[in-house]
Amino acid sequence: MPGGSSMPSFSGVDSCLSSLKSCQSYISTGMDITTNVALDLVEHHNDMEEVDEMEKVMLEYAAMSREVSHYMQAVEDTVNKIKREKPETVPDLKDLVQENFMTLESTNSDLELKRNEKFVLFKEQLKQMKTQFGVQLDAGESEALEQVDEDLTVTQSQTNFICPITQEEMKKPVRNKTCGHTFEEDAILKVIMHREKQNKKARCPKVGCNNVEVKRSDLVPDEFLKRAIDRRNKHSQ
């Protein structure tokens, strides 16, 4: 438009964000693999120093995940600001994104890394595995273990291996972070999808649970329980 300010094209931004999301997916997969390696080390009574190394790897992944998240946020914030303010002079996107990114990175802390969702799950399942195989816990782990939900404590009771939905033994258990209950992954996803088609929220299928909204994002793989089921079946055979 004559006399109007020309807005920059953001056609490449979506592609950039898509690539960053792919990076997040790769990091998530790497953390899952690292968790499995650590649990294998404990299960096969390997040197605990190797397990400690896996914890360091998890923290490195958490740092990478945070960095990617900050860059994605910096890109989105920068683009939204330009669209909102519509400046007469087109700014340098790269410099603005970098400035916003460094501002976000300046708030980093080691404590924040240890609150990474997958790192927290890693520590929880590692404590359970150590307890199962008689590996001594340090003081911090022992205190934290007391806070683990009853449904997740070490047990050989077959009841905990049964999905509340299918009433069959679970093959791929997932745990709801909100209420702590565990289900067969396919079964709970079908419940969620069925309720979504009705434009309704899915309640937790566990009898007596007060959780009125089960979301996909709340479901995490319960690797410890899966291994417990596999071990029990192997021994029974």
N, C-alpha and C positions, 0 to 999 in steps of 0.2 A: 504494500500500500504506500502511495506517495506520502512522504513526510512522516510515516510511522516507523517505529523501531522494528528492525528485523530480528526475529527470534532465532537462535541457533537451532540446528537440527539435532534431535536427540535419538536419531534412528539407531546409532551405535550403542546407546546406553543399555537398552534391553538385552542386546547381545552380550555386553560386558557383564551385566548382572547374572545372566544365564550361565556364563562361564564360571563366575564366582560361586554360584549355587552348586555347580558340578564339583568344584573344589571342596565345598563343604561336605558333599556326599562322599567323596573319596576319603576325606579326613574321618568321617563317621565310620566308614568301613574299616579304615586302619585301626581305629580305637576298638572296634568289635574284635578284630583279629588279635590285637594285643591282649585284650581281656581273655580270650580263649587260650592264648599261649601261656599267660600267667596261671590260669586255672590248671592247665595241663602240667605245668612245672610243679605245682603244689600236689596234685593228684599222684604224680609219679615220684614224689619225694626228692625232688632236685634241690640243689643249693638255693637257699633263700636269697642269696645275693643276686641270683639271676631274676628272681621274682621282683626284687627291689628295682632292678634295671627296667623291668616292664612298667613299674610305676613311674619312673622317670620319663619313659617313652610316652606314657599316657599324658603326662603334664606337658610334654612338648607338643603333642597333638592338640591339647586344649589351648595352648598358646597360639598355635596356627589357626585354630577355629575362631578364636577371639579376634585375631588380626583380620581374617577374611570378613568376619561379621562387621567389624569396625569400618572396613573399606567399603563394604556394601552400603552401610548406613551413611557414610560420608558422600558417596555417589548420589544416593537417593535424596539426602538433605540438600545437597548443592543444586540438583536439578529442580527440586520443588521450590527452592528459594528463587531461582531465576524465573521460573514460570509464574510465580506469584508476584514478583516485583517488576518483571518485564523491563529491565534496564535498557537505556538508549544505546549504550555501548556494550557490545557482546564481551563478557569477561572470559578470561582464560580458564576453562573448565578444569584442566589438569592442576593448575595452581590452587584453585579453590578447593578441589577435592582433597588434595594433599594437605592443605591447611586444616580442613575439617577432620581429616583422618588423624593427624598428629594431635589435635585437641582431644579426640576420643582416646587415643593411645596413652595420653598423659595421665589418664585416670587408672591405668593398669595396676593391679596388685597381685601378689602370689596367692593371697587368700581367695581372690576371685577365681583363679584358675582351679583351685581345689573344690570350688562350687559348681564346676562344669558338670552337667547332668550325667554324662557318660563316665566321668571320673568318679563321681559319687557312687554310681552303680558298680563300677569296677571295684572300689574299696569295699563295698558292702558284700559283694559276692566272694571276694577274696577272703574276707574275714570268715564267712560261712564255710568256705572250702578248707581253710586252715583248721577251723574247729573240727570239721568232719574227719580230717586226717591227722589230728593230734599235733598240729604245729603250734608252738607256743606263740601267743599274741603278745604284743607290747601293751603297755598300760593304756595308751590311747585307743587301741583297737578293742581291748576288753571292755572299756567303758562304753564305746559306741555300740558294741554288739548287744549290750543289754537293752538298747532302744529299738532293736529290730523287731518288726511285727511278728506275732506268734505264728502266723501262717508261713513265715519265711525261715523260722528257726530249723536247725538240723533235726531231721526225724526220718525214720524208716517206715513210718505209718503209711500204708497204701492210701488212706483217706485223702492225704494231701496231694496224691498223684492224680486224683479224679477231677475232671473238669465239671464245674457246677452246671454247665449248660448241656453237655453231651452225656454226662454221667459215664464217661469212658476215660480210660487212662490217657493222659496228655502226651503228645509227641512233640509239640512245639509250643511250650507254655510261654505266655506273656503275662506280665504283672502290671496291674493298674497302679501308677505312682500315687494316685490320690487316696485310694482306700486300701491298697496292698493286696487285693484279691487276685488270684491267678486263674487264667482260662486258656483253653486251646485257642491258638491265634485265629484260625479260620472261623471258629464258632463265634467268638466275640465280635469279629469284624462283620459277620453276617447279621448279628443283632444290631450293630450300629447302622449298617446300611439299610436294614429294614425300617428302622425308626426314621432315618433321614428321608426315605421315600414318603413317609407320612408327615414330614415336616415336624417331627417330634424329637425330643432328646431321649437318649438311651439310658435307662437306669442300670445300675450294677445288678447283674443277675444273681449275685450271691444273696441268699435268704438273710434278711435282717440288716443288710447294708443300707446306710443312709445316703450313699452317693447317688445323686439323681441325674448326673450327667457324665457318661463315659465317652471320652473323646479318643480318637486315634492317637493323638499326640501324647496321651497319658499312658499308652501301652509301651512297655519295654521288655525285651527278651529276658526270660529268667533262665539264664544259662546254668546256674547252680542247680535249680530244680530239674532241669532237663538231664543233667549229668547224674543226679541222684536216681532218676527214673531208669536211665540207661544202665547204671551199675546194678540196680536191683534186678532188672530183667536179665542181665548177663549172669548174675549169681544164681538166679532161679533156674536158668537153663542148664 
